[in-house]
Amino acid sequence: MFELILNVLLFVFFGWAFFTHVLEAAVPAKVLKNPYALKPDAWPKAIIILLEICLLINIIKIIRKNKGNENFTIAAFFASIPEFFKSKLFQGILILAVASFILEPLGFMVTSFLVLIAYGWLLGARKYGQLVLMSLLITFILYIVFSGLLSVNLPRGTIGFLRSFALTLEGIVQNVKNLFGGSKPAEETVQATAALLRSLPVMLG
């Protein structure tokens, strides 16, 4: 019963997020003017739709599986709550909840890196050097795929040097795309890199 209620709650939550909180940040003017550019909410909405379909299928499977089961009751649901709070599932939910709060100030890169490390530790990884390297590699791969190949606007962060770092990466990715597309390199790369270098003494001091 606990699994069924959890799936139903997730189904409702993702439906609510789809219509209300998928896109809260302002869309850049150049994206709005380009009819061929993917809007920032395109991929989140696509992922939410896939999640809703998977949850609906899982809800149907749970109901069919437990049809006629005497333990499939509300009482069993309340009895299973203490075990749920001790489970890795609940810890994973907490990690994502924390990530949702730090995403805006820290940006996509730092948040993804920290989430990957936390999940690796949660799943039993104890070789910390390897965990850090793999988290860095996966973070950069995700960034290149979504920002570079799919042109998705990822959160840059609001902290000065982190935002400058994100802008520098965006400029590098854009320059590489322009290089293969025959366009001129983006001038924002130099400005963002200069801002990042200026912020390093403050960060290190």
C-alpha positions as a LaTeX table, in Angstrom:
\begin{tabular}{lrrr}
\hline
Residue & $x$ (\AA) & $y$ (\AA) & $z$ (\AA) \\
\hline
Met1 & 0.00 & 0.00 & 0.00 \\
Phe2 & 2.85 & 2.38 & 0.83 \\
Glu3 & 4.34 & 1.92 & $-2.65$ \\
Leu4 & 0.96 & 2.66 & $-4.26$ \\
Ile5 & 0.37 & 5.84 & $-2.25$ \\
Leu6 & 3.93 & 7.03 & $-2.95$ \\
Asn7 & 3.45 & 6.53 & $-6.68$ \\
Val8 & 0.12 & 8.36 & $-6.62$ \\
Leu9 & 1.66 & 11.28 & $-4.72$ \\
Leu10 & 4.55 & 11.46 & $-7.20$ \\
Phe11 & 2.08 & 11.36 & $-10.10$ \\
Val12 & 0.15 & 14.30 & $-8.62$ \\
Phe13 & 3.32 & 16.23 & $-7.79$ \\
Phe14 & 4.81 & 15.90 & $-11.29$ \\
Gly15 & 1.48 & 16.90 & $-12.82$ \\
Trp16 & 1.43 & 20.00 & $-10.62$ \\
Ala17 & 5.05 & 20.81 & $-11.52$ \\
Phe18 & 4.30 & 20.41 & $-15.24$ \\
Phe19 & 1.64 & 23.12 & $-15.22$ \\
Thr20 & 3.11 & 25.48 & $-12.63$ \\
His21 & 6.83 & 25.27 & $-11.89$ \\
Val22 & 8.66 & 23.91 & $-14.92$ \\
Leu23 & 9.74 & 27.31 & $-16.19$ \\
Glu24 & 10.25 & 30.06 & $-13.62$ \\
Ala25 & 13.35 & 31.82 & $-14.96$ \\
Ala26 & 13.13 & 34.47 & $-17.65$ \\
Val27 & 13.75 & 33.20 & $-21.19$ \\
Pro28 & 16.61 & 35.02 & $-23.01$ \\
Ala29 & 15.43 & 37.32 & $-25.80$ \\
Lys30 & 17.60 & 35.56 & $-28.40$ \\
Val31 & 15.85 & 32.27 & $-27.59$ \\
Leu32 & 12.39 & 33.83 & $-27.90$ \\
Lys33 & 13.30 & 35.36 & $-31.27$ \\
Asn34 & 14.66 & 32.10 & $-32.69$ \\
Pro35 & 11.74 & 29.91 & $-33.87$ \\
Tyr36 & 14.04 & 26.89 & $-34.17$ \\
Ala37 & 15.59 & 27.12 & $-30.68$ \\
Leu38 & 14.35 & 24.77 & $-27.98$ \\
Lys39 & 12.73 & 26.66 & $-25.16$ \\
Pro40 & 14.18 & 26.01 & $-21.67$ \\
Asp41 & 11.06 & 24.11 & $-20.62$ \\
Ala42 & 11.08 & 21.67 & $-23.55$ \\
Trp43 & 13.23 & 18.93 & $-22.02$ \\
Pro44 & 11.90 & 19.21 & $-18.45$ \\
Lys45 & 8.35 & 18.86 & $-19.77$ \\
Ala46 & 9.33 & 15.89 & $-21.95$ \\
Ile47 & 10.96 & 14.18 & $-18.96$ \\
Ile48 & 7.93 & 14.87 & $-16.75$ \\
Ile49 & 5.60 & 13.36 & $-19.37$ \\
Leu50 & 7.75 & 10.21 & $-19.52$ \\
Leu51 & 7.79 & 10.03 & $-15.71$ \\
Glu52 & 4.01 & 10.39 & $-15.57$ \\
Ile53 & 3.58 & 7.55 & $-18.08$ \\
Cys54 & 5.98 & 5.31 & $-16.10$ \\
Leu55 & 4.24 & 6.13 & $-12.82$ \\
Leu56 & 0.82 & 5.39 & $-14.28$ \\
Ile57 & 2.03 & 2.02 & $-15.59$ \\
Asn58 & 3.58 & 1.25 & $-12.20$ \\
Ile59 & 0.37 & 2.18 & $-10.35$ \\
Ile60 & $-1.64$ & $-0.22$ & $-12.54$ \\
Lys61 & 0.94 & $-2.98$ & $-11.95$ \\
Ile62 & 0.84 & $-2.49$ & $-8.17$ \\
Ile63 & $-2.97$ & $-2.67$ & $-8.09$ \\
Arg64 & $-3.04$ & $-5.83$ & $-10.22$ \\
Lys65 & $-0.23$ & $-7.45$ & $-8.23$ \\
Asn66 & $-1.92$ & $-6.86$ & $-4.86$ \\
Lys67 & $-5.49$ & $-7.62$ & $-5.90$ \\
Gly68 & $-6.98$ & $-9.76$ & $-3.13$ \\
Asn69 & $-3.99$ & $-9.24$ & $-0.81$ \\
Glu70 & $-5.24$ & $-8.91$ & 2.78 \\
Asn71 & $-2.16$ & $-6.86$ & 3.77 \\
Phe72 & $-2.85$ & $-4.29$ & 1.08 \\
Thr73 & $-4.52$ & $-1.90$ & 3.52 \\
Ile74 & $-4.21$ & 1.61 & 4.96 \\
Ala75 & $-3.08$ & 0.09 & 8.27 \\
Ala76 & $-0.18$ & $-1.61$ & 6.51 \\
Phe77 & 0.68 & 1.73 & 4.93 \\
Phe78 & 1.03 & 3.50 & 8.30 \\
Ala79 & 2.98 & 0.56 & 9.70 \\
Ser80 & 5.55 & 0.85 & 6.90 \\
Ile81 & 6.22 & 4.59 & 7.40 \\
Pro82 & 9.07 & 4.20 & 9.97 \\
Glu83 & 10.95 & 1.84 & 7.66 \\
Phe84 & 10.52 & 4.24 & 4.78 \\
Phe85 & 12.30 & 7.05 & 6.66 \\
Lys86 & 15.25 & 4.70 & 7.19 \\
Ser87 & 15.41 & 3.63 & 3.54 \\
Lys88 & 17.80 & 4.74 & 0.82 \\
Leu89 & 14.78 & 5.83 & $-1.21$ \\
Phe90 & 13.96 & 8.50 & 1.37 \\
Gln91 & 17.61 & 9.58 & 1.56 \\
Gly92 & 17.64 & 9.89 & $-2.24$ \\
Ile93 & 14.53 & 12.06 & $-2.10$ \\
Leu94 & 16.24 & 14.29 & 0.48 \\
Ile95 & 19.26 & 14.68 & $-1.81$ \\
Leu96 & 17.04 & 15.84 & $-4.67$ \\
Ala97 & 15.11 & 18.17 & $-2.35$ \\
Val98 & 18.34 & 19.82 & $-1.22$ \\
Ala99 & 19.52 & 20.00 & $-4.86$ \\
Ser100 & 16.36 & 21.89 & $-5.82$ \\
Phe101 & 17.24 & 24.61 & $-3.28$ \\
Ile102 & 20.92 & 24.96 & $-4.17$ \\
Leu103 & 20.48 & 24.77 & $-7.95$ \\
Glu104 & 19.77 & 28.47 & $-8.41$ \\
Pro105 & 22.60 & 29.90 & $-6.25$ \\
Leu106 & 25.25 & 27.30 & $-7.15$ \\
Gly107 & 24.27 & 26.59 & $-10.76$ \\
Phe108 & 23.95 & 23.37 & $-12.75$ \\
Met109 & 27.61 & 22.32 & $-12.71$ \\
Val110 & 28.22 & 22.46 & $-8.96$ \\
Thr111 & 24.78 & 21.09 & $-8.07$ \\
Ser112 & 25.11 & 18.13 & $-10.46$ \\
Phe113 & 28.61 & 17.39 & $-9.15$ \\
Leu114 & 27.43 & 17.37 & $-5.52$ \\
Val115 & 24.33 & 15.30 & $-6.31$ \\
Leu116 & 26.41 & 12.67 & $-8.13$ \\
Ile117 & 28.84 & 12.43 & $-5.21$ \\
Ala118 & 25.97 & 12.14 & $-2.72$ \\
Tyr119 & 24.21 & 9.44 & $-4.74$ \\
Gly120 & 27.47 & 7.55 & $-5.27$ \\
Trp121 & 28.06 & 7.53 & $-1.52$ \\
Leu122 & 24.44 & 6.51 & $-0.92$ \\
Leu123 & 24.84 & 3.54 & $-3.29$ \\
Gly124 & 27.95 & 2.36 & $-1.48$ \\
Ala125 & 30.88 & 3.96 & $-3.33$ \\
Arg126 & 33.76 & 4.44 & $-0.88$ \\
Lys127 & 36.68 & 5.04 & $-3.26$ \\
Tyr128 & 36.44 & 8.79 & $-2.90$ \\
Gly129 & 39.06 & 9.73 & $-5.48$ \\
Gln130 & 37.34 & 7.63 & $-8.13$ \\
Leu131 & 33.95 & 8.95 & $-7.03$ \\
Val132 & 35.07 & 12.57 & $-7.44$ \\
Leu133 & 36.62 & 11.93 & $-10.87$ \\
Met134 & 33.57 & 10.05 & $-12.17$ \\
Ser135 & 31.24 & 12.75 & $-10.84$ \\
Leu136 & 33.28 & 15.43 & $-12.61$ \\
Leu137 & 33.31 & 13.44 & $-15.86$ \\
Ile138 & 29.56 & 12.76 & $-15.81$ \\
Thr139 & 28.82 & 16.41 & $-14.93$ \\
Phe140 & 30.84 & 17.67 & $-17.91$ \\
Ile141 & 29.22 & 15.09 & $-20.22$ \\
Leu142 & 25.75 & 16.19 & $-19.10$ \\
Tyr143 & 26.71 & 19.83 & $-19.58$ \\
Ile144 & 28.09 & 19.24 & $-23.10$ \\
Val145 & 25.04 & 17.19 & $-24.13$ \\
Phe146 & 22.38 & 19.60 & $-22.83$ \\
Ser147 & 24.11 & 22.95 & $-23.26$ \\
Gly148 & 26.25 & 22.21 & $-26.30$ \\
Leu149 & 24.30 & 19.71 & $-28.38$ \\
Leu150 & 20.72 & 20.44 & $-27.33$ \\
Ser151 & 21.16 & 24.20 & $-26.65$ \\
Val152 & 19.36 & 24.00 & $-23.30$ \\
Asn153 & 19.87 & 27.03 & $-21.04$ \\
Leu154 & 21.21 & 25.61 & $-17.77$ \\
Pro155 & 21.24 & 27.51 & $-14.45$ \\
Arg156 & 24.49 & 29.51 & $-14.14$ \\
Gly157 & 24.28 & 30.29 & $-10.44$ \\
Thr158 & 24.02 & 33.61 & $-8.67$ \\
Ile159 & 27.36 & 33.52 & $-6.84$ \\
Gly160 & 29.84 & 35.72 & $-8.70$ \\
Phe161 & 32.74 & 33.40 & $-9.54$ \\
Leu162 & 30.44 & 30.41 & $-10.18$ \\
Arg163 & 28.38 & 32.45 & $-12.62$ \\
Ser164 & 31.55 & 33.67 & $-14.35$ \\
Phe165 & 32.76 & 30.07 & $-14.60$ \\
Ala166 & 29.45 & 29.01 & $-16.16$ \\
Leu167 & 29.57 & 31.90 & $-18.65$ \\
Thr168 & 33.14 & 30.95 & $-19.58$ \\
Leu169 & 32.09 & 27.37 & $-20.26$ \\
Glu170 & 29.12 & 28.54 & $-22.30$ \\
Gly171 & 31.43 & 30.73 & $-24.36$ \\
Ile172 & 33.87 & 27.87 & $-24.96$ \\
Val173 & 31.07 & 25.53 & $-26.04$ \\
Gln174 & 29.62 & 28.23 & $-28.29$ \\
Asn175 & 33.04 & 28.92 & $-29.84$ \\
Val176 & 33.48 & 25.23 & $-30.62$ \\
Lys177 & 30.03 & 25.14 & $-32.23$ \\
Asn178 & 30.81 & 28.30 & $-34.20$ \\
Leu179 & 34.15 & 26.84 & $-35.29$ \\
Phe180 & 32.44 & 23.87 & $-36.90$ \\
Gly181 & 29.60 & 26.05 & $-38.16$ \\
Gly182 & 31.89 & 28.62 & $-39.73$ \\
Ser183 & 30.76 & 31.50 & $-37.49$ \\
Lys184 & 32.87 & 34.00 & $-35.58$ \\
Pro185 & 33.83 & 33.11 & $-31.99$ \\
Ala186 & 31.66 & 34.56 & $-29.25$ \\
Glu187 & 33.13 & 37.67 & $-27.65$ \\
Glu188 & 31.40 & 36.91 & $-24.34$ \\
Thr189 & 34.01 & 34.21 & $-23.63$ \\
Val190 & 36.79 & 36.77 & $-23.12$ \\
Gln191 & 34.62 & 38.94 & $-20.88$ \\
Ala192 & 33.41 & 36.02 & $-18.77$ \\
Thr193 & 36.94 & 34.61 & $-18.44$ \\
Ala194 & 38.24 & 38.02 & $-17.33$ \\
Ala195 & 35.47 & 38.27 & $-14.73$ \\
Leu196 & 36.31 & 34.78 & $-13.48$ \\
Leu197 & 40.01 & 35.62 & $-13.15$ \\
Arg198 & 39.18 & 38.83 & $-11.28$ \\
Ser199 & 37.08 & 36.89 & $-8.78$ \\
Leu200 & 39.73 & 34.24 & $-8.05$ \\
Pro201 & 41.74 & 36.37 & $-5.56$ \\
Val202 & 38.54 & 37.09 & $-3.62$ \\
Met203 & 37.58 & 33.41 & $-3.63$ \\
Leu204 & 41.04 & 32.20 & $-2.56$ \\
Gly205 & 41.56 & 34.98 & $-0.04$ \\
\hline
\end{tabular}
